[in-house]
Amino acid sequence: MRSISVLSLPLSPLLLVSISRWFHGKITREQAELLLYPPETGLFLARESTNYPGDYTLCVSCDGKVEHYRIIYHNGKLSIDEEEFFQNLMQLVEHYTKDADGLCTRLIKPKLMEGTVAAQDEFSRSGWALNRKELKLIQTIGKGEFGDVMVGDYRGTKVAVKCIKHDATAQAFIAEASVMTQLRHNNLVQLLGVIVEERGSLYIVTEYMAKGSLVDYLRSRGRTVLGGDCLLKFSLDVCEAMEYLEANNFVHRDLAARNVLVSDDNIAKVSDFGLTKEASSTQDTAKLPVKWTSPEALREKRFSTKSDVWSYGILLWEIYSFGRVPYPRIPLKEVVPRVEKGYKMDAPDGCPVVVYDVMKQCWTLDVGLRPSFRMLRDKLSHIRAKELYL
């Protein structure tokens, strides 16, 4: 089966900006003011600067008028006041949604650009747009809140397709696709391309993972089929993917066995990048999976590679318990209070002591004392080499 040729380069900063619906591209000052009418304090949009080509302008409605803030480039970073600097426009906007920090008001409500046409244009320019006519949808293999996951065929290659049918929902998943264009590793599910239709439908096309989610794979095979070396290999596969994200300053935020897929040749690959962001950002914790999320992320909305390490420890427990739900027999509302007091789950039946020690290191309450994924990969590689030698 031949593979699909995909662009190996990451998205440009401009693409990361333009897939955000509050970015309106090349519009004039007057057009921006019309879009922000009627006045609503905190309503905002961003545009390309007309007076300073290459720079951006943040337009904010406040007390019945619109203020225009020039965003300048300085040593490769963006700033309004040359005191706070940001890697990209999304980081800048996120900062000012939390605190006015010198602006006339905090950014409260984005003025959204209608439709998904801009995103389709940018995916086309960057080489990630696929031709809908060449995609054949064959069978539904999963249903979710936002759409279906289907098996498909693209130019003779079997693929998985996440189908998002409504414009508003599709916009949220465009951000997921944009993250995936920047990532390439053998243990990450590979994006093959994106189709954005004018009527609002979105198709995210990825490599097909024949054996489904890791949690279902573990539950259906069990310990009579899966030996210790197989469990350790899955653990290493995921760890290597997370080491790659760590090195590239990305935080997954939803690492769990349900979000790891297994290929036909038994390679585990991390998937579901819906919550993945650059490491400096924060997010609302309302929809986070409590049993997999670190205490500081739940308490303070502080996400980092080290919060992913905590989740990885939970995932290791899932692997060695063959897909059991973490914190068995503990009511959900009691999990966080007990964990914050130092509670750690017991080792799963049959789990090697050295692997359980790795889990416990991941669950260190002091963030600074948790190992990095590089350290974890070294430990697990050493354990596997020793077991293979024995």
C-alpha positions in Angstrom: 0.0 0.0 0.0 1.6 3.3 -1.0 1.8 6.1 1.4 0.5 9.7 0.9 3.1 12.4 0.4 2.6 15.1 3.0 4.4 18.3 3.6 7.0 17.9 6.4 7.4 21.5 7.2 5.4 23.1 10.1 2.8 25.8 9.6 4.0 29.3 9.3 3.2 31.8 12.1 0.7 33.5 9.7 -1.3 30.3 9.4 -1.4 29.9 13.2 -2.8 33.4 13.3 -5.3 33.1 10.4 -7.0 30.0 11.7 -8.1 32.0 14.7 -11.5 33.5 13.8 -10.8 36.8 15.5 -8.0 37.5 13.0 -9.6 39.3 10.1 -6.6 39.7 7.8 -6.1 42.8 5.6 -9.0 45.1 6.6 -8.7 48.8 7.1 -9.1 50.8 10.3 -12.6 51.9 9.2 -13.7 48.3 8.4 -12.5 47.2 11.8 -14.6 49.9 13.5 -17.6 48.9 11.5 -17.2 45.3 12.5 -17.0 46.3 16.2 -20.2 48.2 16.0 -22.5 48.5 18.0 -19.9 49.3 20.8 -19.5 46.6 23.4 -16.7 47.0 25.9 -14.2 44.1 25.5 -15.2 43.2 22.0 -12.0 42.8 19.9 -10.4 41.6 16.7 -7.0 41.5 15.2 -5.9 42.6 11.7 -2.9 43.2 9.6 -1.6 46.7 10.0 -2.3 48.9 7.0 0.3 51.6 8.1 3.0 49.2 9.0 3.0 46.2 6.6 4.1 43.0 8.4 2.9 44.2 11.8 -0.5 43.5 13.4 -3.1 45.7 15.0 -5.3 44.8 17.9 -8.7 46.6 17.8 -10.7 46.9 21.0 -14.1 48.3 21.7 -14.2 50.3 25.0 -16.6 52.8 26.4 -18.3 53.5 23.1 -15.2 53.8 20.9 -12.6 51.6 19.3 -8.9 51.7 20.3 -6.2 50.5 17.9 -3.0 49.0 19.3 -0.1 48.4 17.1 1.6 45.1 17.6 5.3 45.2 16.7 7.9 42.6 16.1 11.0 42.8 18.3 13.7 40.1 18.1 11.3 37.7 16.6 8.6 38.2 19.3 5.4 40.2 19.4 4.6 43.1 21.8 2.3 46.0 22.3 4.2 47.8 25.1 7.7 46.3 24.7 7.4 45.0 28.2 5.5 41.8 27.6 6.6 39.7 24.7 4.9 36.7 23.0 5.8 33.9 20.6 2.7 34.5 18.5 -0.5 36.4 18.3 -2.6 33.7 19.9 -0.4 33.9 23.0 -0.7 37.7 23.1 -4.5 37.6 22.8 -4.7 34.9 25.5 -2.7 37.1 27.9 -4.9 40.1 27.5 -8.1 38.1 28.0 -6.9 37.5 31.5 -5.7 41.1 32.3 -6.0 44.5 30.6 -2.4 45.1 31.5 -2.3 48.6 30.1 -5.0 48.2 27.4 -8.3 50.2 27.8 -10.0 47.0 28.9 -9.5 43.2 29.2 -10.3 41.3 26.0 -13.7 39.8 26.6 -15.4 38.7 23.4 -13.8 38.0 20.1 -15.5 39.4 16.9 -15.5 36.2 14.9 -14.9 36.1 11.1 -17.7 34.2 9.4 -17.1 30.9 7.7 -14.1 28.6 7.3 -12.9 29.9 3.9 -9.8 31.6 5.3 -8.7 28.5 7.0 -9.1 26.4 3.8 -7.0 29.0 1.9 -4.2 28.8 4.4 -4.2 25.0 4.6 -4.0 25.0 0.8 -1.1 27.5 0.7 0.8 25.4 3.3 0.2 22.1 1.4 -2.1 20.4 3.8 -5.4 20.7 1.9 -6.7 17.5 0.4 -9.1 17.0 -2.5 -12.6 16.0 -1.2 -13.3 14.3 -4.6 -10.4 11.9 -3.9 -11.6 10.9 -0.4 -14.0 8.0 -0.2 -15.7 7.5 3.2 -16.3 3.8 3.8 -17.5 3.0 7.3 -18.1 4.7 10.7 -15.8 3.3 13.4 -16.7 5.8 16.1 -19.2 8.4 17.1 -18.6 11.4 19.3 -20.2 14.5 20.6 -18.9 16.6 17.6 -19.0 14.1 14.7 -18.1 10.7 13.4 -14.7 9.0 12.9 -14.7 6.9 9.7 -12.5 4.6 7.8 -11.8 6.1 4.4 -9.8 5.7 1.2 -7.6 8.5 -0.1 -5.8 7.8 -3.4 -5.7 4.1 -2.6 -4.5 4.5 1.0 -6.6 3.4 3.9 -7.1 6.4 6.2 -9.0 7.5 9.3 -11.3 10.6 8.9 -12.6 12.8 11.7 -15.8 14.3 10.2 -17.0 17.5 11.9 -20.3 18.7 10.3 -21.1 22.1 11.7 -19.3 25.3 11.2 -19.0 26.4 14.8 -17.7 23.0 15.9 -15.4 22.8 12.9 -13.6 26.0 13.9 -12.6 24.4 17.2 -11.1 21.4 15.5 -9.2 23.5 13.0 -6.9 24.4 15.9 -6.4 20.7 16.5 -5.4 20.2 12.9 -3.1 23.2 13.0 -1.2 21.6 16.0 -0.9 18.3 14.1 0.7 20.0 11.1 3.6 21.0 13.3 4.3 17.5 14.7 6.0 14.5 13.1 7.1 11.5 15.1 6.7 7.7 14.6 4.8 7.5 17.9 2.3 10.3 17.1 -0.7 9.7 14.9 0.3 11.4 11.6 -1.9 14.0 10.0 -2.2 13.5 6.3 -4.3 16.5 5.4 -7.4 18.6 6.0 -10.5 19.3 4.0 -12.5 22.4 4.9 -15.7 22.9 3.0 -17.4 26.3 2.5 -20.6 25.1 4.0 -18.7 24.5 7.3 -17.8 20.8 7.3 -14.3 19.8 8.3 -12.5 16.5 7.6 -9.2 15.8 9.5 -7.5 12.9 7.7 -4.9 10.8 9.5 -3.1 7.5 9.2 -5.4 4.5 9.9 -4.7 2.7 13.2 -6.1 -0.7 12.7 -6.2 -2.0 16.3 -8.0 1.0 17.8 -7.5 2.7 21.1 -5.0 1.3 23.6 -7.5 1.1 26.4 -9.8 -1.1 24.3 -6.9 -3.1 23.0 -5.7 -3.8 26.6 -9.2 -4.7 27.8 -10.0 -7.0 24.9 -6.7 -9.0 24.9 -5.8 -9.1 28.6 -2.9 -10.7 30.4 -3.4 -14.0 28.7 -2.4 -12.5 25.4 -0.2 -9.5 26.3 3.1 -10.3 28.0 5.3 -8.0 30.0 7.5 -7.0 27.1 4.5 -5.9 25.1 3.3 -3.7 28.0 6.7 -2.2 28.4 7.0 -1.5 24.6 3.6 0.3 24.7 4.9 2.3 27.6 8.1 3.3 25.8 6.2 4.1 22.6 4.1 6.7 24.4 7.1 8.0 26.4 9.1 8.6 23.2 6.1 10.5 21.7 5.9 12.7 24.8 9.6 13.2 24.9 9.3 14.6 21.4 6.4 17.0 22.5 8.5 18.0 25.5 11.5 18.9 23.3 9.2 20.9 21.0 7.5 22.8 23.8 4.1 21.3 23.4 1.8 20.1 26.2 -0.8 17.4 25.4 -3.1 18.0 28.4 -5.3 15.0 27.8 -2.9 12.0 27.9 -4.7 8.8 28.6 -4.9 5.3 27.2 -8.1 6.2 25.4 -6.1 8.8 23.4 -3.4 6.4 22.3 -4.0 4.3 19.2 -2.4 1.0 18.2 -1.3 0.3 14.6 -1.6 -3.0 12.8 2.1 -3.7 13.7 1.5 -3.0 17.4 3.0 0.4 17.6 1.3 2.7 20.1 0.8 6.3 18.9 -0.4 9.3 20.8 -3.5 11.0 19.3 -6.3 13.5 20.0 -4.5 16.9 20.0 -7.7 18.8 20.7 -6.3 20.3 24.0 -2.7 20.4 22.9 -1.1 23.9 23.1 2.2 25.6 23.4 3.6 25.1 26.9 3.1 28.6 28.1 -0.7 28.7 27.8 -3.4 27.9 30.3 -7.0 26.8 29.9 -10.4 26.3 31.5 -10.4 23.2 33.7 -14.1 22.6 33.6 -13.9 19.7 31.1 -10.7 18.1 32.1 -10.6 14.4 33.1 -10.1 14.6 36.9 -8.5 11.2 37.3 -5.8 11.8 34.7 -5.0 15.5 35.4 -2.3 16.7 37.8 -3.3 18.5 41.0 -1.7 21.8 40.0 -3.5 21.8 36.7 -6.8 21.3 38.3 -6.2 23.7 41.1 -4.3 26.5 39.4 -4.8 25.8 35.7 -1.0 25.4 35.4 -0.2 23.1 32.6 3.3 22.0 31.6 5.3 19.0 30.5 5.3 18.0 34.1 1.5 17.9 34.3 1.7 15.6 31.2 4.2 13.5 33.2 1.6 13.1 36.0 -0.9 11.9 33.4 1.7 9.6 31.9 2.0 7.9 35.3 -1.8 7.3 35.3 -1.5 5.9 31.7 1.2 3.5 32.9 -1.1 2.3 35.6 -3.8 1.8 32.9 -1.4 -0.2 30.8 -0.3 -2.5 33.6 -3.9 -3.0 34.9 -5.0 -3.9 31.4 -7.3 -0.9 30.9 -8.9 -0.6 34.4 -10.3 2.9 35.3 -7.9 4.6 37.6 -8.6 5.1 41.3 -11.0 2.1 41.5 -13.6 2.1 44.3 -12.8 5.8 45.1 -15.7 8.2 44.4 -14.7 10.9 41.9 -15.3 13.8 44.3 -12.8 12.2 46.8 -10.0 11.6 44.3 -8.5 15.1 44.3 -8.6 15.7 48.1 -7.0 12.3 48.7 -4.3 12.8 46.0 -3.4 16.3 47.4 -2.8 14.6 50.8 -0.3 12.3 49.2 -2.4 9.3 48.2 -1.0 7.1 45.4 -2.7 4.1 43.8 -1.4 0.7 44.6 0.6 -1.2 42.0 -1.6 -3.2 39.5 -1.5 -7.0 40.0 1.6 -8.4 38.5 3.2 -5.0 37.8 7.0 -5.1 38.2 8.3 -3.1 41.2 10.6 -1.1 39.0 7.7 0.0 36.8 5.6 0.9 39.8 8.5 3.0 41.1 8.3 5.0 37.8 4.6 5.5 38.2 5.1 6.9 41.8 7.9 9.3 40.5 5.4 10.7 38.0 2.9 11.3 40.9 5.3 13.5 42.9 3.2 16.4 44.2 6.2 18.8 43.9 6.2 19.6 40.2 9.9 20.4 40.2 10.8 16.9 41.5 8.9 15.0 38.8 11.1 13.5 36.1 11.2 14.7 32.5 10.1 12.5 29.7 13.7 12.1 28.7 14.5 10.7 32.1 11.5 8.5 32.0 12.5 7.1 28.6 16.0 6.4 29.9 14.6 4.5 32.9 12.1 2.5 30.9 14.7 1.7 28.2 17.1 0.5 30.9 14.3 -1.7 32.4 13.5 -3.2 29.0 17.1 -3.9 28.1 17.6 -5.6 31.4 14.5 -7.8 30.9 15.4 -8.7 27.4 18.9 -9.6 28.5 17.4 -11.8 31.3 
